Structures are given as C-alpha cells and as structure tokens.
Amino acid sequence: MKMEPQGSEECMLATLATLRGRSLAAVRAEARALAGASWQELMAQRHRTAQPNQTTEKLWDTVHRLAGPLAPCFPRLTITPTGIPPMPAGRGTVMVFFHGRHTHMMAYEDGLLYDPGSPEIPRTQEEYLALYPGRIISLLFTPVPEGGET
C-alpha cells in the first residue's frame, strides 16, 4: 500500500486516495469539482461556523461520492465508539478517536496502519498506540466491503 502525506486536515482524502489507488492530487481535484470548493475551504468554513451542519453534510456527501463502492469505509458517526479492538484482516479504514473530540483517519492493510501524517513508516497497531499513550479513546476499523476493491 502506498500512502501520500496529507495536507492540512486531509487525512480522509489521503486515505481515500490510497484505497482507490489514486494520487492525492487527483482526489483533491475531484473533491473540488464535486463540492465547488477546495477541501481546505470546506474545512475552514466548517470551523468558522457555529453550526457546521450544512458544510459537514457537503463534506460527507463529497467523500461518499468520491469513494463510490468504498463509501462504507467512511462511516458517518453520530456517537464516538468505545474500545480498541484488534485490527481485522484485509484492508480498510481506521478512525482514531482521541480525547478532546479530535479524530484522525488512516488506512490499514495486512496488519499495518498507514498514517497520512507519517506515511513513510507503516506501523503495527501496538506501535501506533504506543505513540499516543493514554490519548486514544477508541479505534473504529471498517473493512473494504465485498466488491469494493479498486
């Protein structure tokens, strides 16, 4: 698996590009065409707004349209899951929930996590957890669905 380094707040786009086997630049361009704004513009608008619902909807709609058959790998959650389960076999996404409502998304494949924040160093789950002792609330693994391979 080849993961490109993410730009500011692009972990989801970088993970999507990786699972689709596309460049991050290509996925950025597709996202801009679908949303009518760059990913950074959407994220900035979401952070500026007291009620970011409309922008959040646009972000999720864009991701799900870009993902196509991989859309189930990008679950829209209304609650934070609890627990740190073992990594499943195969490949997919993992959403990391940190204390303080911060989240991060990565890809996994064959027992390794590919973090777009440091893509040159694939890590085991244990190695990744050791980087953030006591800071991670939970992990949510979502395998690539049947027929979702690209």
Number of C-alpha atoms within 10 A of each C-alpha: 15 17 26 21 17 18 14 10 15 20 22 19 25 29 29 29 23 21 25 19 14 16 16 22 13 11 20 19 14 17 20 17 12 17 17 13 12 16 21 15 12 18 17 13 15 18 13 10 11 8 10 13 11 11 18 16 12 16 18 15 15 19 22 19 14 20 20 12 17 24 19 17 24 23 14 11 7 6 6 15 14 11 12 16 11 12 22 14 12 12 23 27 26 23 21 19 22 17 11 9 8 9 16 17 25 24 30 27 18 13 16 21 25 27 25 26 20 13 18 13 13 21 17 16 17 11 12 15 15 11 10 10 8 10 13 18 17 18 24 20 24 19 22 20 14 8 8 17 13 11
